[in-house]
Amino acid sequence: MPASPNIAPGPDTISILLTTDNHVGYNENDPIRGDDAWKTFHEITKIAKERDVDMLVQGGDLFHINKPSKKSFFHVMKSLRLNCMGDRACELEMLSDPSLGLYNGFNTVNYEDPNLNISVPVFAISGNHDDATGDGFLLPLDILSISGLINHFGKVEDNEDITVSPLLFQKGLTKLALYGLANVRDERLHRAFRDGLVKFQRPNIHTQQWFNLFCIHQNHAQHTYTSSIPENFLPKFLDFVLWGHEHECIPVPSHNPECGFDVLQAGSSVATSLAEGELSEKFVFILNIKGKEYSIEPVKLRTVRPFVMKEIQLLATSLLPGAASKNDVIEFLSEEAERSIAEANQKFRLSNKDFFSDLDPLFNQDKIPLPLIRLRVDYSGGFEIENAQRFSNRFVGKIANVNDVIQFHKKRAKETDNLIRKTKFVDNDLFKQGINKKKSTEIQLNDLMSEFLKQAELSLLPEVGINDAVQKYIENDDKHILEQFIKKEIRKEKELLLQIDVDDEEFHGADETQTKNAFKHVLAQVKKENSKRAVSYEPEQSPEPEQPEVPKTKTKTTKAKNKAPKKSTKVEKSAVYVSNSESDSETLNRPASSRPSRKSKAKAKLQIQEVEIFSGSDSDAYME
């Protein structure tokens, strides 16, 4: 539904601050930019406190890596304690059983804990950067959750059978169902949606009165056919979707006419790359909900560095190719960099006018943070250029990214030929075809690894698993993931070898050739089995510590069928739950005029209702 012009705060209005991709800890060892991410996160929590919101919803990638440093943890916990704890009463009433959606070991939201004073509850899902790893399969969010500072929800415990359970809230006459889905590898989640393995639960009474808010952290743009999640994979009963992972901030929600819900791509709060997607201004959003209507207000972040990026093609200038014009090229690019610095400073000054005064211009200049500048220069045509590092060092003290101001590149065809000549891949045509799909000089490590592993023709270790383990090693700085992967695979290969029926006389043949052939036959069988389970590497989950037994109500769930038909769309069934403390009509229709008791633990039996969930073929998902 389209947003309302303005919904004022009130006893029937649920006010939510929306943010995502804060990436605390990004580049934290940089002497200039090291504190950018946590300072902006502190600003976000401060906005939540000043605007007196009812909750803060974070859409993934709170941390930049899944093993944050002590410095990152310290600043995040400090911001949460300063701005999200206090004596202000939280007017949200929790109606559902928290254990169905929260993962803190206490089966309660933090603002209902009698030992904590929470004024602004934070609800967060995990992204692809702060995912689970290591012994115990713990996330950074689990540490914050067990400490009572946030509420971690949307965790995926089984990638092959995903159930999304809502957290149900009420304030006055407004009812909110908050859904969350942590990041899952895009191809895997795409397949799970396609095969009907993702189930959404719904409250079974007053279904038209709930405002359904869903948080997801996946590729939004279609990079490849299955490496993104189409919006029409999501159920149509949703009202609003907060889409994380994409860093470009689009401050106006887009309406999906097919599904009927609105999608907000909030973007990141800090630039983690000098790319086009980071050029847009950074915002957080105040979502006000009253009944089934909502209004959205973007709030500009003021601690974000100004960023200017320019594309320059030297052939389009008056400069002449050749070594003789090298100094002219350097002088021209230096002037462009200086103009970009002035543009960035002016941009920051205009968007933060209240920071500045005409009385003291020198003091005002010190308030402008050093900007981020990127010049992408196409020097095709025989131009001589300077070393990029040496050129960048000319602007020390004027910019924040002193090592990579400029990026030189040539036309794609020549770049690809040069890259192929420097590699040892045999199938150059195939490799060139894959490279040409990349932007300019960008080539990902997994492309190189994939080609290398194809050439190696491994028999025991699965190629996909090695590639994913290496990628996680680099992206998450997990120094033990390769070791864990190798140990896990060795154990599986032993089990496979023991299951293979081998003729001892044939294996220990009369000559060496016969023995080698028998061994090759065994390896071929192992490779065949590996190809059947060619899936990405997922760290093994350690068994959870035993929890005190809590009586649970038995419920039924109608599972989706194993496989959806290839050419038709079908409807899957799923179970839907709600938990209430009195009669259905009385509890869900009475205003929540005062703060609910934190000591109230009783939960009544669960209600069940069948819901239609989309499941179809890949072609169905992309039909217009």
C-alpha positions in Angstrom: 0.0 0.0 0.0 1.3 3.5 -0.6 2.7 5.5 2.3 0.5 8.1 4.0 1.7 11.7 4.0 2.4 11.9 7.7 1.4 9.8 10.7 2.0 11.6 14.0 3.2 9.8 17.1 0.5 8.8 19.5 -1.0 6.1 21.7 -2.0 4.0 18.6 1.2 4.7 16.6 4.2 2.3 16.5 7.3 4.2 15.7 10.3 2.2 14.3 13.8 3.4 13.3 15.0 1.3 10.3 18.7 0.8 9.5 20.9 -1.8 7.9 24.5 -2.5 6.9 26.3 -0.5 9.5 29.6 -2.5 9.1 31.1 -1.6 12.4 34.8 -2.5 12.3 35.3 -1.7 8.6 38.8 -0.5 7.9 39.3 0.1 11.7 43.1 0.0 11.5 43.1 3.0 9.1 44.4 6.1 11.0 41.8 8.4 9.2 38.7 6.2 8.5 39.1 3.7 11.3 36.4 5.2 13.5 33.8 6.1 10.8 31.5 3.1 11.1 31.1 3.1 14.9 30.7 6.9 15.0 27.8 6.6 12.5 26.2 3.7 14.4 26.4 5.9 17.6 24.6 8.7 15.7 21.9 6.2 14.6 21.2 5.0 18.2 21.2 8.6 19.3 18.6 9.5 16.7 16.5 6.6 18.0 16.7 8.0 21.5 16.0 11.6 20.5 13.0 10.7 18.3 11.6 8.6 21.1 10.9 5.5 18.8 9.3 2.4 20.1 12.0 0.1 18.6 15.0 0.0 16.3 15.1 -2.6 13.6 18.5 -3.5 12.1 18.5 -5.4 8.8 21.9 -7.2 8.9 25.6 -6.7 8.8 25.8 -4.7 12.1 29.5 -5.8 12.1 31.8 -5.9 9.2 33.3 -9.3 10.1 32.0 -12.3 12.0 34.7 -12.0 14.6 34.6 -8.3 15.6 37.5 -6.8 17.5 37.3 -5.7 21.1 37.2 -2.1 19.9 34.2 -2.8 17.7 32.3 -4.6 20.5 33.2 -1.9 22.9 31.8 1.0 20.9 28.6 -0.9 19.8 27.9 -1.9 23.4 28.6 1.6 24.6 26.2 3.2 22.1 23.5 0.7 22.9 23.9 1.2 26.6 23.9 5.0 26.3 21.0 5.4 24.0 18.8 2.3 24.3 18.8 1.7 28.0 17.0 4.0 30.5 13.9 4.5 32.5 11.6 5.5 29.7 8.7 3.0 29.5 8.5 0.8 26.4 4.8 0.8 25.4 5.0 -2.2 23.1 3.1 -5.3 24.3 4.5 -8.7 23.3 1.7 -11.0 22.3 3.5 -14.0 20.8 5.8 -16.5 22.4 9.3 -15.0 22.1 10.9 -18.4 22.0 9.5 -19.0 18.5 11.5 -16.1 17.1 14.3 -15.0 19.5 17.6 -16.7 20.1 18.9 -15.5 23.5 18.5 -18.5 25.7 16.0 -16.7 28.0 12.9 -16.9 25.8 11.9 -13.3 26.4 12.4 -9.9 24.8 14.9 -7.8 26.7 12.5 -5.0 27.6 10.4 -7.5 29.5 13.3 -8.7 31.6 12.9 -7.5 35.2 16.7 -7.2 35.5 17.1 -4.7 32.6 15.9 -1.2 31.9 15.4 -1.0 28.1 13.9 2.2 26.7 14.5 1.5 23.0 14.5 -2.3 22.2 16.7 -3.2 19.2 15.7 -6.1 17.0 18.5 -7.3 14.6 19.0 -10.1 12.0 22.4 -11.3 10.9 23.9 -10.6 7.4 26.5 -12.2 5.3 29.4 -10.4 7.0 28.5 -11.2 10.6 27.3 -14.7 10.1 27.8 -17.7 12.4 31.1 -19.5 12.5 33.5 -21.4 14.8 33.0 -23.5 17.8 29.4 -23.3 19.0 28.2 -21.8 15.7 27.8 -18.4 17.4 27.2 -15.0 15.9 28.4 -11.6 17.2 24.7 -10.8 17.6 24.4 -13.8 20.0 26.9 -12.1 22.3 24.9 -8.8 22.3 21.7 -10.8 22.7 22.8 -12.8 25.7 24.0 -9.6 27.3 20.5 -8.1 27.0 21.4 -5.2 24.7 19.6 -6.4 21.6 17.0 -9.0 20.5 18.4 -11.4 17.8 15.7 -12.8 15.6 15.3 -14.4 12.2 18.0 -17.0 12.7 18.0 -19.9 10.1 18.8 -23.2 11.8 18.1 -25.5 8.8 18.8 -24.2 5.3 16.7 -27.0 3.8 13.6 -26.4 5.9 13.2 -22.7 6.7 10.4 -21.5 8.9 9.9 -17.7 9.4 8.1 -17.0 12.7 6.8 -13.5 13.5 7.2 -11.5 16.7 3.8 -10.1 17.5 3.4 -6.7 19.1 0.6 -4.3 20.0 0.4 -0.7 20.9 -3.0 0.7 21.5 -5.1 -0.5 18.5 -2.1 -1.1 16.2 -0.9 -4.6 15.8 2.6 -5.4 14.3 3.9 -8.8 13.0 7.7 -8.5 12.7 9.3 -11.1 10.5 13.1 -11.6 9.9 15.2 -13.9 7.7 19.0 -14.0 8.3 21.3 -14.1 5.3 21.5 -17.5 3.5 23.6 -18.1 0.4 21.6 -16.6 -2.4 21.6 -19.7 -4.7 20.6 -21.9 -1.8 17.8 -19.6 -0.6 16.6 -19.2 -4.2 16.3 -23.0 -4.6 14.5 -23.3 -1.2 11.9 -20.7 -2.2 11.5 -22.4 -5.6 11.1 -25.9 -4.0 8.6 -24.7 -1.4 11.0 -25.2 1.5 10.4 -21.7 3.0 7.3 -21.4 5.3 5.9 -18.2 6.8 3.8 -18.3 9.9 0.9 -15.9 10.5 -1.5 -15.1 13.4 -4.8 -16.8 12.7 -7.1 -14.2 14.0 -7.8 -10.7 12.8 -5.4 -11.5 9.9 -6.4 -8.3 8.1 -5.6 -6.1 11.1 -1.9 -6.9 11.4 0.8 -4.8 9.8 3.4 -7.3 8.5 7.0 -6.0 8.4 9.6 -8.3 6.9 13.5 -7.9 7.2 15.6 -9.7 4.6 19.4 -9.5 3.8 20.0 -10.9 0.3 20.9 -9.7 -3.2 18.1 -7.4 -4.4 19.6 -6.7 -7.9 19.7 -9.7 -10.2 23.4 -10.4 -10.6 22.9 -13.8 -12.1 19.7 -15.9 -12.6 19.7 -17.6 -9.2 22.0 -15.3 -7.2 19.2 -13.0 -6.0 15.8 -13.3 -4.5 13.0 -11.9 -6.6 10.4 -9.9 -4.8 7.6 -12.1 -6.0 9.1 -15.0 -4.1 7.9 -13.4 -0.9 4.3 -13.9 0.4 1.7 -11.4 -0.7 0.3 -10.9 2.8 3.4 -8.7 3.7 2.9 -5.0 3.9 6.4 -3.6 4.1 9.9 -5.1 3.4 13.2 -3.7 4.7 15.8 -5.0 2.2 19.4 -5.1 3.5 22.7 -6.1 1.8 22.5 -3.6 -1.0 24.5 -0.5 -0.1 22.8 2.0 -2.4 20.3 4.0 -0.4 17.0 4.5 -2.2 15.1 6.9 0.2 11.7 6.3 -1.3 9.9 2.9 -0.9 9.0 1.2 -4.2 5.6 -0.5 -4.6 5.4 -4.0 -6.0 2.0 -4.1 -7.8 2.1 -7.9 -8.2 2.6 -8.7 -4.5 1.0 -5.6 -3.1 3.8 -4.6 -0.6 6.3 -1.8 -0.5 10.1 -2.4 -0.4 12.6 0.0 1.2 16.3 -0.4 0.3 17.8 1.5 3.2 21.4 1.1 2.1 24.5 1.2 4.2 25.5 3.8 6.8 29.2 3.7 5.8 31.0 3.4 2.5 32.8 0.1 2.4 34.0 0.5 -1.2 34.6 3.4 -3.6 31.9 2.3 -6.0 28.9 3.9 -7.7 26.5 2.3 -5.2 28.0 4.2 -2.3 27.5 7.7 -4.0 24.0 8.3 -2.7 23.4 10.1 0.5 23.1 8.0 3.6 19.8 7.9 5.6 18.0 6.0 8.4 14.3 5.9 8.3 11.5 6.5 10.9 8.6 4.2 10.1 5.3 5.3 11.8 2.5 2.6 11.7 -1.1 3.2 12.7 -3.5 0.4 11.9 -2.7 -0.8 8.4 -1.3 2.6 7.3 2.3 3.8 7.5 4.4 6.9 6.9 8.1 6.9 6.2 10.5 9.8 7.1 14.2 9.7 5.9 16.7 11.1 8.4 20.0 12.1 6.9 23.1 10.9 8.6 25.6 13.7 9.4 28.7 11.7 10.4 29.1 10.2 6.9 32.1 11.4 4.8 31.3 13.2 1.6 32.2 11.0 -1.4 32.7 12.2 -5.0 33.5 9.8 -7.9 34.3 10.8 -11.5 34.7 8.8 -14.8 37.4 10.3 -17.0 38.3 9.1 -20.6 41.6 10.6 -21.7 40.8 10.2 -25.4 37.8 12.5 -24.9 40.1 15.3 -23.7 42.4 17.6 -25.6 45.4 15.7 -24.3 47.7 13.9 -26.8 48.7 10.3 -26.4 52.4 9.3 -25.9 55.2 9.7 -23.5 55.7 13.4 -24.3 52.4 14.3 -22.7 52.8 12.4 -19.5 53.3 15.5 -17.4 50.3 17.1 -19.0 48.2 14.1 -18.1 49.3 14.1 -14.5 48.6 17.9 -14.2 45.2 17.5 -15.7 44.3 14.6 -13.3 45.6 16.6 -10.4 43.3 19.5 -11.2 40.4 17.1 -11.5 41.2 15.7 -8.1 41.4 19.2 -6.6 38.0 20.1 -8.1 36.5 16.9 -6.7 37.8 17.8 -3.2 36.2 21.3 -3.4 33.0 19.7 -4.7 32.9 17.2 -1.8 33.5 19.9 0.8 30.8 22.2 -0.7 28.4 19.2 -0.8 29.0 18.6 2.9 28.7 22.2 3.8 25.3 22.6 2.0 23.8 19.5 3.6 24.9 20.5 7.1 24.3 24.3 7.1 23.7 24.5 10.9 27.2 23.3 11.5 28.7 26.4 9.9 28.7 30.1 10.5 30.1 33.1 8.6 31.7 34.4 11.8 34.6 31.9 11.9 35.3 30.4 8.5 38.6 28.8 9.6 36.8 26.9 12.5 34.1 25.9 10.1 36.6 24.4 7.7 37.9 22.1 10.5 34.4 20.7 10.9 34.4 19.2 7.4 35.6 15.6 7.5 38.3 14.6 4.9 36.3 13.5 1.8 36.5 10.3 -0.2 37.6 10.9 -3.8 37.8 8.4 -6.6 38.9 9.1 -10.2 38.3 6.2 -12.6 40.6 7.0 -15.6 40.4 5.2 -19.0 43.9 5.7 -20.5 43.3 3.7 -23.6 45.0 5.0 -26.8 48.6 5.0 -25.8 48.7 7.5 -22.8 51.6 7.3 -20.3 50.5 7.4 -16.7 52.0 7.7 -13.3 52.0 5.1 -10.6 48.6 5.2 -8.8 50.0 5.1 -5.3 52.5 7.9 -6.1 49.7 10.0 -7.6 47.4 9.5 -4.6 50.1 10.5 -2.1 50.0 14.0 -3.5 46.8 14.6 -1.6 47.8 13.5 1.9 46.0 15.8 4.4 43.2 16.7 1.9 41.4 13.4 1.5 40.7 10.3 3.6 41.6 7.6 1.1 45.2 8.6 0.6 46.3 5.3 -1.1 43.7 4.9 -3.9 42.4 8.2 -5.2 42.9 7.1 -8.8 42.0 3.9 -10.6 43.5 3.5 -14.1 42.0 1.1 -16.6 41.9 0.4 -20.3 39.1 -0.9 -22.6 37.7 -4.2 -21.5 38.9 -6.3 -24.5 42.5 -5.3 -24.1 42.4 -5.9 -20.3 41.0 -9.4 -20.8 43.7 -10.3 -23.3 46.4 -9.1 -21.0 44.9 -11.0 -18.1 44.7 -14.2 -20.1 48.3 -14.0 -21.2 49.4 -13.7 -17.5 47.5 -16.8 -16.5 48.0 -20.5 -17.2 44.4 -21.4 -17.9 44.0 -23.6 -21.0 40.5 -22.7 -22.0 41.1 -19.0 -22.7 37.8 -18.5 -24.6 35.7 -19.8 -21.7 37.7 -17.7 -19.2 37.5 -14.6 -21.4 33.7 -15.0 -21.7 33.4 -15.1 -17.9 35.7 -12.1 -17.4 33.8 -10.0 -19.9 30.7 -10.2 -17.6 32.6 -8.3 -15.0 32.8 -4.5 -14.7 36.0 -3.0 -16.1 39.1 -4.4 -14.3 37.1 -6.2 -11.6 37.7 -9.9 -11.4 36.7 -11.9 -8.3 38.8 -14.5 -6.6 36.1 -17.1 -6.9 36.3 -16.9 -10.7 40.0 -17.7 -10.6 39.5 -20.4 -8.0 36.7 -22.0 -10.1 38.9 -22.1 -13.2 41.8 -23.5 -11.3 39.8 -26.2 -9.6 38.3 -27.2 -13.0 41.8 -27.6 -14.3 42.9 -29.6 -11.2 40.2 -32.2 -11.6 40.1 -33.0 -7.9 38.8 -36.5 -7.0 38.4 -36.3 -3.2 37.6 -32.7 -2.3 34.5 -31.0 -3.8 35.4 -28.0 -5.9 32.4 -25.8 -4.7 33.3 -26.4 -1.1 36.9 -25.3 -1.5 35.9 -22.2 -3.4 33.4 -21.2 -0.7 35.8 -21.9 2.2 38.5 -19.7 0.5 36.0 -16.9 0.0 34.8 -17.1 3.6 38.5 -17.1 4.7 39.1 -13.8 2.9 35.8 -12.0 3.5 35.4 -12.9 7.2 39.1 -13.2 8.1 38.3 -16.7 9.6 41.7 -18.3 9.9 40.4 -21.7 10.9 37.7 -22.2 8.2 40.0 -24.0 5.8 41.2 -26.3 8.5 37.7 -27.1 9.6 36.7 -27.7 6.0 39.6 -30.2 5.3 38.9 -32.1 8.5 35.2 -32.3 7.8 35.9 -33.6 4.2 38.5 -36.1 5.3 35.9 -37.6 7.7 33.3 -37.8 5.0 35.7 -39.3 2.4 36.7 -42.0 4.9 33.0 -42.9 5.3 32.6 -43.0 1.5 35.7 -45.2 1.0 34.5 -47.7 3.7 31.1 -48.0 1.9 32.6 -48.8 -1.5 32.6 -52.5 -2.3 36.1 -53.4 -3.7 37.4 -56.8 -4.9 40.6 -57.4 -2.9 42.0 -59.6 -5.6 41.4 -57.0 -8.3 42.8 -54.2 -6.1 45.9 -56.1 -5.1 46.4 -57.4 -8.7 49.3 -59.2 -10.2 50.9 -56.1 -11.6 51.1 -52.4 -10.8 48.9 -51.3 -13.7 46.0 -53.4 -12.6 46.3 -51.9 -9.0 46.4 -48.4 -10.4 43.3 -49.0 -12.5 41.5 -50.3 -9.5 42.5 -47.3 -7.5 41.3 -45.0 -10.2 38.0 -46.8 -10.3 37.6 -46.2 -6.5 38.5 -42.5 -6.9 35.9 -42.2 -9.7 33.2 -43.5 -7.4 34.2 -41.1 -4.7 34.1 -38.2 -7.2 30.7 -39.2 -8.4 29.4 -39.2 -4.9 31.0 -35.8 -4.2 29.3 -34.4 -7.3 25.9 -35.5 -6.0 26.4 -33.4 -2.8 28.2 -30.5 -4.5 27.0 -27.8 -2.1 28.7 -24.9 -0.5 30.7 -25.3 2.7 28.8 -24.7 5.9 30.6 -24.9 9.2 29.3 -27.7 11.4 27.0 -26.6 14.2 28.1 -27.7 17.7 25.3 -29.2 19.8 23.5 -26.6 21.9 23.9 -26.8 25.7 21.0 -28.5 27.4 18.2 -26.0 28.4 15.7 -26.5 31.2 12.7 -28.3 29.8 9.7 -26.0 29.1 6.3 -27.5 28.4 5.4 -26.9 24.8 2.1 -27.1 22.9 2.1 -29.6 20.1 1.4 -28.1 16.8 1.0 -29.4 13.2 2.8 -28.0 10.2 2.0 -28.9 6.7 5.3 -29.2 5.0 5.9 -28.2 1.4 6.4 -31.0 -1.1 10.0 -31.8 -2.0 9.9 -30.5 -5.6 7.8 -27.9 -7.4 6.7 -28.6 -10.9 8.9 -26.9 -13.5 6.3 -25.2 -15.7 3.5 -24.4 -13.3 2.9 -22.4 -10.1 1.5 -24.2 -7.1 0.3 -23.4 -3.7 2.1 -24.8 -0.6 0.6 -25.0 2.9 2.3 -23.9 6.1 1.3 -23.7 9.7 0.6 -20.3 11.3 0.9 -19.5 15.0 -0.2 -16.8 17.5 0.2 -16.8 21.2 -2.2 -14.8 23.5 -2.7 -14.4 27.1 -6.5 -14.1 27.3 -9.4 -14.7 24.9 -8.5 -13.9 21.3 -10.9 -11.0 20.8 -10.2 -9.3 24.2 -6.4 -9.5 24.1 -5.9 -8.3 20.5 -8.5 -5.5 20.5 -7.9 -3.8 23.8 -5.6 -0.8 23.8 -2.2 -1.2 25.5 -2.5 1.9 27.6 0.3 1.2 29.9 3.6 -0.7 29.9 3.1 -4.4 30.0 4.3 -6.2 33.1 7.9 -7.5 32.7 7.2 -10.4 35.0 4.3 -11.8 32.9 5.6 -15.1 31.6 2.4 -17.1 31.0 1.6 -18.0 27.4 -1.6 -19.7 26.2 -1.9 -22.4 23.6 -1.0 -21.7 20.0 -3.6 -21.3 17.3 -3.0 -22.7 13.8 -4.2 -21.6 10.4 -3.3 -22.7 6.8 -1.7 -20.1 4.6 -0.9 -20.0 0.9 2.8 -19.6 0.1 4.2 -19.1 -3.5 6.2 -22.0 -4.9 7.0 -22.4 -8.6 9.6 -22.7 -11.2 12.4 -20.2 -11.9 10.5 -19.0 -15.0 7.4 -18.3 -12.9 9.4 -16.1 -10.5 10.5 -13.7 -13.3 7.2 -13.4 -15.2 6.0 -9.9 -15.5 
